[in-house]
Amino acid sequence: MCGIVAYIGTENAYPIIIKGLKRLEYRGYDSAGIALINKDGLNTFKKQGKVSNLEEFAEDKDTSGTIGIGHTRWATHGAPNDRNAHPHSSQNGDIAVIHNGIIENYDSIKRELLSKGYEFKSDTDTEALCYLIDDIKKNTGVKLGEAVRLALQQVIGAYAIVVISKSEPDKLIAARKSSPLVVGIGHNGDFYCASDATPIVEYTKKVVYMDDEEIAVLRAGDDLKLYSIDDVEKTPYVQELELHLEVLEKGGYDHFMLKEIHEQPRSIEDCFRGRLNATDGWVSLGGIKDYEQKMINASRIIMVACGTSWHACLVGEYLFEDLARINVEVEYASEFRYRNPIINENDIVIAVSQSGETADTLAALELAKSKGATILGICNVVGSSISRITDAGSYTHAGPEIGVASTKAFTAQVTVLTLMALSLAKRKGTISDLKFRNLISELEAIPAKVQRVLDTDAKIEFISEQYKDARNALYLGRGSSFPVALEGALKLKEISYIHAEGYPAAEMKHGPIALIDEEMPVFVIATKGTSYEKVVSNIQEVKARKGKIIAIVTEGDEQVKEIADHVIEIPETDENLAPLLATIPFQLLSYHIAVMRNCNVDQPRNLAKSVTVE
């Protein structure tokens, strides 16, 4: 969703904010804008498109000032254009506001303001909030912070906002509800504010993650003041960032996505480091240790997620049921609470999210919590909303993922779910000690095997060249490889804009086979396992109808190699762990095809990294 950056201190704010917006551009890139206060007043510059467009527009403008706010937008209310870009200013030019989220009752607020003579210039809900703050400030005579607080008491919805006023040029007012906001405390009394820590880490390691319905008052050289929306002063909880600046750079790769694909041997290893020891034969996830028996005793485990994380949950379902013999249901978080689900106190709900801020997933957790269920989380971002509202959980430790299309986050999520399933299976006694030891030994070997798959990139690039002009594609898999097929299709759709669908291989003949002709590439996961012979039969069905087969096979495979048009070999492993290897070629195929089609790999159209609105 949208990215927010703000600064107040002794330095020139413009370059700090611009650099921060570039770091947050993965959250949205429909438009960008900045507002600065200097001796001449409040100056606002905004432009449709990327941050680079804003930079070009502001080249010959007065960008001086030591206080400012910036925003990069993913459009919700109103088309992506200059007038809908943030910041939004009050009609008298006193106040500027940036906002991430959705004001659900903006229409009623707007109608009231229209009756008072306000004229709206944009189609956004944010402009109504800006005018409301201004109206309260003018009519009550209160200071900016109090005007913001009173305005937010009238607001229904989600928000992360930062507000500045030229009549009070010494302060920033920040507030959040259901949308992330972090405050950085600088070394010289400076303050930074952003949607996440990536724009802040360059300047300070000391941060405060704001909670829902908190308002921060930031003055350069003063202490951070934190209040509830009910005007109760709170004590800020200052944390030390573990994030390092170098992980936010491309590191010599052409794209963040390619870098993140190649980081997977390390990110998977980081995920199980300290949680697995193959020599001594143990798995331990400290974050859920106290809840393992409750998970074993649960009537069922419900996994909720969106997008790629949902695919990871589907893999998790296979693992939990096969290894630990625990009933698992996987739900789209976006649909979960709208069907009035039956939830009781004996249920465990596990939310999976890269950002830990996905609005639909948070809403699903809130519902489950209200019904008395135990809620657990798996996410990548320390201090995120999901990590704070859940009873317990595990971080994936994948490191920042900047590319909008998720890669290393997926394999890290699958790794954590595998560790959970193994730990529960061991404790429950549903697998033998020999099988347990074999699986953790295989899991420990996965990073090296992922690297071997990455080493075949040249061959995958060659195959990509053959199918870059395809208009449609099918992805097929069986068992735990079916979610990998779904994920492969999603990657192709996301970054190359080729229509692709994933199916269980056996379901192909129940409809999708009608689509197959000599121009249809069919990507099949045909690795060794219990379903191998069945998948071979499915491949034969495609070939009989002149479809093009691109198969992922186990090293040394001969049967599929004879009938497929192309094969990509992956190292042999236990079929429960095969998804961690089989997904890598699909990531690389999607990447190369997108590059060959001149698509914006890291920032695909219409998408944003973290979807913090419903």
N, C-alpha and C positions, 0 to 999 in steps of 0.2 A: 504494500500500500504506500501511501505518500511518505516522503522523507522530510523530516524537520531538523533544522540546524539553527542555533542561535548563539550569540556571543555578547558578553559585556566585560569590559576590562580596560587596559591601557594600550593595547595594540590596535592596529587598523583592522576593523572587523571584516571587511570585504574579502580579502584573500582567505581568511580562515573559514568563512561561510562557504565560499565558492569551492574550496577544496573539500569541505565536508559534504556539500551537495553531490560532488562527483563520487564520493565514497558511498553515498546513499542512493545513487541513481538506480541501483538494482530494485529499489522499492517503488519506482515509478518514473516515467520519463515522457509523459504527455506534455508537460510544460514545466518551467522553472521560474522562480522569482526571488527577489531580495528587497528588503526595506532597511534603510540606514538612517540614523539620526545624527546630524552634525549641526554646526553653527547656523546653517541655512534652513534647518527644519527637518522634516521627514521626507526622504527621497525613496521612491519605489520604482523598481525596474522589473518587468516580467515579460516572458516570451514563450510562445508555443514551442514545443520540441525539447531538445536536450539542453543540458546545462551549458554546453558549448555555444548554443544559440544565444543564451542569456549573456555569456561572457562577451561575445561579439557585439551584442546590442549595447552593453554597458561600457565599451571601450573608451568612448569619448565623453562619458558622463562623470559627474562628481561622485566618487565612491568613497569619499573620506568618512570618518566617523568610527568611534570605538564601541558602538552598540549597534546590533543589527540582527535581523531574522531572515532565514532563507527556507525555501520550500521546493521540493521536486514532486510533481503531481502524478498520480494515477487516477484518472477521471472517474467520478461516480455521478455526482449531480452536475450536469452541464457538460457540453462538448469540450474536448481539449483544444482550447484556443487562447489568445492573449487575454481576453477580458475575463475568462474564467480561471485564469492562473492566479495563484496566491503569491504574495500576501494580498489581502483585501483591506481597503482603507475606509475609514468613516468619511461621511460626506464633507465634514469640515477639515479633513486632512490631519486630524489629531492622532488617531489611533490606527495601527496596522496589526492584523491578525493572520497567523498561519495555523492550519488545522488539518489534522489527520483523523478520519472517522466519518460518521454520518449523524447529523442532527435530525432525529426522526420527526420531531414536531416543528421543523423549521417553517412549514407552510403556515401554521397558526401564528407563529412569531412574526413571519413576514407580513401577514395580513394586518396584524396590529400595528406594525411599523408603517405600513402603507397608509393606514388611516391617520397617522401622525404627520404625514407629508414626506416621508422618506422615499427617495427614488432609487431603485435598484439598477445596477449596471451589469450584473452578471446573472447566471442561472444557478449559482451555487447556494448550498445551505450555509456555507461559511459566512457569506456576506450578511445574512440575517443575524448571525451571532455577533459579528463585528458591530453592526448597527445597534443591537440590543445593549452591548457593553457601553457603547457611546451614549445611548439614550439614558441609561441608568446614571452614568457618570455626570452628564449635564444636568439632569433633573434632580439629583439628590445631593450633588456637591461632594460625593465621596471620592477617595483616592482610587487610582487605577486598580489596585489589588482587590479592594472591596467591591468595586464595580464588576470585576470579573467573577468574584465569588457569588454575588447576588444574581448575576446573569446565569451562571451555571446551575443555580438552584431551579431555574425555570426550564432547563434543557433536559430533554429525553433523548437518549442515544449514547453514542460512543464518541470520545474525543481525546486527542492530545493537542493542546494549543499553547502557543506562545504569543504574548501581546506586548506591544510597546506603544508609548505615547510621547509625542514631542513636548507636551506640557509637563511630563515627568521623565525627562531624558536620562535619569540616573538609575533606571530599574528595568528589569525584565520580569514579567509575570508568566509563569508556566503552570499548566494544570493537566490532569489526565483522568480518564475513566475508560477502561476497556481498550485502551490503545497505548502502546509503550512510550515512555519518556524517561530519559536518564539525564541527570545533572552531573557535570564534571566540575570538580573544585580545583582551580588552577593554583600555581605556586606563588603568584603575585597578587592574590585577591581577585583573579579573573574567574569568570564562570562560563561554562559551556553547557549547551543543552541540545539534545539530539534524540532521534527515534531509537537509535541504538548506539553502542559505544564506539563504532568504527570511526566516526569523525573526531572523537575525543582522545583516543589513545595516544595520538601524536603529541598531545600537550600535557596530559596528566593521567595518572593511574587511579586517582581518588574519585570515586563516583557514588552517587546516590540514585538507586532505582526507585522512582516514585511509585506509590501505591494508588489504587483507585480512589478518586474523589479527594486527592491531595492537591494543594496549590502551593507553589514555590515562589518566593519573592527573592530575586537575585539583584544585589547591588554590589558593584565593584568595590573591593576593599572591605566589605562587611561580611558577617556570617550569613550562611544560608538560613533563611527563615522558611519553615514548612508548617502549613496549616491544613486542617480538614475543611471540607466544604461547609461544615457547621461552625467554622471559626475557632476551632480548638487547636492551639499550638502543639506541634509534634516535634519529637527529637529525631533529626535525620540519622539514618543508619549508613555510615560511610563504609564502602567496600573498596578493596584493592583489585584493580583489573588484572587478569592474567593474560589478556590479549596482547599480542606483539605486532608491531607495525608491519614487519616484513610479510606477514601472512595476508595482508591486504593488498599486496602488489602482485603483478602478473608473473614476476620471477623469470622473465625471458620467454614465456609462452605467448602465443598470439592472442589467446583469449583466456579469460578466467575459467571457462568451462573445461578447456583442454588441460589447464593446470590442475583443476580439481579432479578430473578423471585420473590423471597421472599421480595424484596424491593418495590414491586409495590404498596402495600397499601400506603406507604409513598411517593413514587415518583408521583403517581397520585394526592395525596393530595397537594404535593408541586407544582404540575402543576397548580392547580386551586386556591392555596392560594393567597388571595388578589385580585383575579379576579372574585370571586363568593361569594354572600351572600344570602343564602336561606331564612334567617329570614326577611331581608329587601327586598328581591326579585329583585336582580340585578346581571348582568354579565357585566364585563368591561375588555377588553383587551387593555391596554394602548398603546401597540405597533402599533395597527392598527386602533385606535379610529378615527384618522383624515382621514382614508381611507374608513370607513364604508359606507358612502353615495356613494362614487365612486364604491364600490363593489356592492351595491344595484342597481346602475344605469348601471352597466357594461352589455354589450351585452352578455358576458359569462365570466365564470371563468375557466381558464385552470390550472389544477394541474399537476406538473411534478415531477417525483421521480424515484427511482430504488429500486428493491428488496422489503424488508419489508416495506419501506417507501411508495412504490407504493401501497401496500395493504392498508396501512393507508389512503391513498388518496381515494381509492375505497370506504372505509367506509365513508369518508368525503363527497364524491359525493352523497351518499344516504341521509346524514344528511342535506346538503345544499339544495338539491332539495326538500326533504320532508318538512323540517321546514321553510326554508327561500324562497323557490320557486325560486331559482336562477339556471340558466342553468350552469351545470358543465361538463367539459370534463377532463378525466384523461388520461395522456400520459406517456408512458415510456420515460424518459429523454434521454435515449440512442438512441431512434429512432426519437424523436421530430424534430430535425433540419435537418434530412436527407430526409424528405418527403416534403420539401419546404412548411411548414405550413402557412396557412392564418392567419395573426395576424394584428390587427389594434389597434389604440390608445384607443379604448373603451374597450379593453380586460384587464383583470386582470390575471396575471400569478403567481401562488403560488408554490414555490419550497419547498419540504419537504425532509429533510436530517438529519440523526442523527449527523454526523460529521460536516456538513456544508461545506465539502470539496469535495464532490463527483464530479468528473470531468465532467461526462455526464450532471449532473444537472446544474452545473455552465455554461456549454456551452449552454444549453437550455435557461437559464436566459439571457445570453449575446445576444442571437438571439432575444428573446422577447424584450429586452431593445432597441436593434437597430431598431426595428419596431415601437417603441413608446409606447409599452404596459407598464402598471404599474406593477412592479415586487415586490412581497412580499415573505418573507421567514419564514419557521418554522424549527428551528434546535435546537440542544442540546448544542453545544459548543460555549461558549462566545468568541467573537473575530474571529470566523471562516470566511472564504471567503464569504459564502452566506450571513451571517449577515452584512457584510460590503458593498456588492454591491447592495443589495436590497433597495428599497425605504422605506420599513418598514417591520415589522414582529413581531414574538413572539418566545421567547425561551421556550423550554419545561421544563427546570429545573429538568430533570430526574437524573442529576448527571452522572459522568463518567460511561460508559458502556464498560467494558473490554472484556467480552465474545464476540466472533466474531458473533455468532448467536444473533440477536437482540431480546430482550424481553421487558424490561421496556421502551425502547425507543419507541416501537410500541404503547403501551398503553398510553404513554405520548403524542405522536403525535395525537392519536385518541381523547384524552381528549382536546387538544388545538383546534382541528377541531370542536369538539362538542361545545366548548365555542364560537368559531367564528360563527357557525351556529345559536346558540341560540341568540347571541347578534344581528346578522343581522335580524333574524326572529322577535325579539322584536321590533327593530327599524323600520322594514318594515311593521309590523302589520299582519304578515301571520299566527301567532298562537295566541290563546286567552291568556289573562293574567293568567287564571287558568292553562292552559296547560304549560305555561312558568314556573310558580311557581312549578308545580308538577315535571317538568323535572329537574329544578335546585336542588330541594330537593332530587330527586333520584340520581342526579350526586354527590351531597355532601355525599350521603350514600354509594357510590360505593367503596371507600377504605375499609370500614368495610366488605362489601360483598365479595370483593376480598380476604380478609383475611379468610373468611369462606370457600372459595374454596380451598385456600392453606391448610387449616386444613384437607382436605380430601386426602392429599398427599399419605397416606398409601394405600388407596384404588386404587388410580391411579397407584402407583408402582406395586400393585398386577396385575392390568390389563396389564401393560407394560410387565410383565413377560410372559403373555400368547402370546404376539405378537412380541417379540423381534427377532424371527427368520423369520419373514415374508419377502418375497422378493419384494412385491409390496403392495401398499395401496391406497385407494381412500378416499377423504375427500369431503363431500357434505354439502351445505348450501344454503339457499334462502334469498333473500333480502340482508340486511346488514350483514347477517351471511355468505354469499358467500365469501367475502374477508377474513373472518376468516378461512374458509376452505382452501383457497389458502395459507394463512399464516401458518396454521397447517401443510400442506403438505410440504411447504418450510422448516420448522423447522426440520421435520423428515429427509428430504433429506440432509440438511446441516450438521447435526451432527451425524446421524446414518448411512448414506449412503444407506438407503433403498429407492428405487424408489417409489415416491408418487405423486399423482396428485390431485388437487382440481378442483371441478366442481360445477356449479349451479345444485342443486339437480334434477331439471326437465330435465337437459341436459343429465343425466345419460343414459336415454333410447335411446338417439340418438347416441349411439356408445359405451361408456364405459361399459355399462351393459354386453357386450360381454366378458369382462375380468373376470366377477364375477364367482367364484366357491367356494368350501368349504374352500379353503386356502386363500381367499382374505378378509382381514379386511377392513371394510368400516366405517369410522368415520363420524358421522352425527350430525349436530347441529339441534336439534329438540325442541327448547325452545318455550314457549307459545308466540303466536303472530298471525298476519294475515295469515301467510303461514303454520301454524301448521298442519292443516289437509292434505294439499298437501304433506308436508314432511313425514307424517305418511304413505301416499300412496307410496311414494318413498321407504320408509323402507320396506314395504310389498313386493315391487318388488324385492328388494335385497334378502329378506328372501326366496322368492319363488324359487330363484336360488342358495340357500344354502350358501349365503354370510354371513360372521360374522359381526354383527352390534354392534358398540360401540357408544352409543348415549349420547350426552350432552343434558340434559333435565332440565326443571324448577322443583324446589323442589315440591314434592307432585304429580308429574306426575304418572299416572297409565297406560295410554294407550300405551305409548312407552315401558314402563317397562315390559309389558307383552310379547312383541315380540322381544325386543333387547337381545343380548347375555350379554351385560354389559351396565349399565347406570352410568353416572356421573352427580350428581345433582348440579345445581348452584342456588343461590337465585333468587327469582323473581325480575324483574326490568322492566322498560319501554323497549320495543323492540328496540328503537333507541339507548339505552345504553347497550344492551345485548352483543355486541362485546367485550366490556371491561371485561366482566366476562367469556364469552365462550372461549376466547383465552387462558386463564390460564391453563385449563386442557391439552390442546394441547402442551403447553410449557413443562409442567411436564411430559407428556407421552414421548415426544421426548427426554427429558433429561434422564429419567430412561432407556429407550430403548438403548440410546447411551452408557450409563454407563455399562449396561448389555452386550453390544457387544464390550466392551473394547475400545471404540472410544475416541479420544481426544476431549472432550466436548468443552473446551474453545478455542481450536485451531484446528478446523477441516481442513482436508487436502485441499490444493489448494485454500483456502479462505483467505481473509484479511478483517480487519474491515472497513477500509476506502479506497475506490477504487478511487485513485486520478489520474488514467490514463484512457483514453478512450479505 
